[in-house]
Amino acid sequence: MTGEDNSSMPSRLARGARVRMSTLGRERHPKYGDRQGVVVGKGSPSSWRIKFDERVNVQAIHEDYLERVPAENGRPPQRGVKA
């Protein structure tokens, strides 16, 4: 973050939000690529629990590594349908 006290700011993420790895997240964890998923809960005070599409396990990811997916791109991929 920027070093400012953001404790009074509302979080930009919430349970049920569609997310993907941010630019910083992809730099720090390139194996995740542009994977998308859904926020299923809060981890530690600075992390969120994410259920990535086509993954079985839930992963705790730091909030700075996540960004919301725009609504028009926020639908999970349909199985058996080629893009």
matplotlib code that plots the C-alpha trace (Angstrom):
import matplotlib.pyplot as plt

x = [0.0, 1.1, 1.9, -1.2, -3.6, -6.4, -8.2, -11.1, -11.5, -14.0, -12.5, -12.7, -13.4, -16.2, -17.5, -19.0, -16.9, -15.3, -11.5, -8.3, -4.7, -3.6, -0.4, 1.5, 0.0, 1.1, 4.6, 5.0, 3.2, 3.5, 2.1, -1.4, -1.4, -4.7, -6.7, -10.1, -12.1, -14.7, -14.0, -15.4, -14.3, -11.7, -8.4, -6.1, -6.7, -4.9, -5.9, -8.9, -9.9, -10.3, -11.9, -10.2, -12.2, -11.4, -9.5, -10.6, -9.0, -9.5, -6.4, -5.6, -4.2, -3.0, -5.5, -2.9, -2.5, -6.2, -8.4, -12.1, -13.1, -15.3, -18.9, -19.0, -15.9, -17.0, -18.7, -17.0, -16.0, -18.7, -17.5, -17.7, -18.1, -15.1, -14.4]
y = [0.0, 3.6, 3.7, 5.6, 4.4, 2.8, 1.2, 3.6, 3.0, 0.3, -2.6, -2.8, -6.5, -8.4, -11.9, -13.0, -10.6, -11.8, -11.2, -11.8, -11.4, -7.8, -6.7, -6.8, -10.2, -11.6, -10.2, -11.8, -15.0, -15.6, -19.2, -17.8, -15.8, -14.1, -16.7, -15.6, -16.6, -15.7, -14.3, -16.8, -15.2, -13.1, -14.7, -12.6, -8.9, -8.3, -11.4, -12.9, -16.5, -17.1, -20.0, -19.9, -21.2, -24.8, -25.3, -27.5, -25.8, -22.3, -20.1, -17.2, -14.2, -10.8, -8.1, -6.1, -9.0, -9.0, -6.8, -6.9, -8.2, -5.8, -7.0, -7.8, -10.1, -11.4, -14.6, -17.9, -19.8, -22.3, -25.9, -27.3, -23.8, -22.6, -19.0]
z = [0.0, 0.1, 3.8, 4.7, 7.4, 5.3, 8.3, 8.0, 4.2, 3.2, 1.4, -2.3, -2.1, -0.6, -0.4, -3.7, -5.8, -9.0, -8.9, -10.8, -10.0, -10.2, -12.1, -8.8, -8.0, -11.5, -11.0, -7.5, -8.4, -12.2, -11.9, -11.2, -14.5, -15.3, -13.3, -12.1, -9.1, -6.5, -3.0, -0.5, 2.7, 4.6, 5.6, 7.7, 8.1, 4.8, 2.8, 1.2, 0.6, -3.2, -5.0, -8.4, -11.4, -12.2, -8.9, -6.1, -3.1, -1.7, -1.6, 0.7, -1.3, -0.1, -1.0, -2.9, -5.3, -6.3, -8.4, -9.2, -12.6, -14.6, -14.7, -18.4, -18.0, -14.6, -15.8, -15.2, -18.3, -19.4, -19.8, -23.3, -25.0, -27.0, -26.9]

ax = plt.figure().add_subplot(projection="3d")
ax.plot(x, y, z, "-o")
ax.set_aspect("equal")
plt.show()
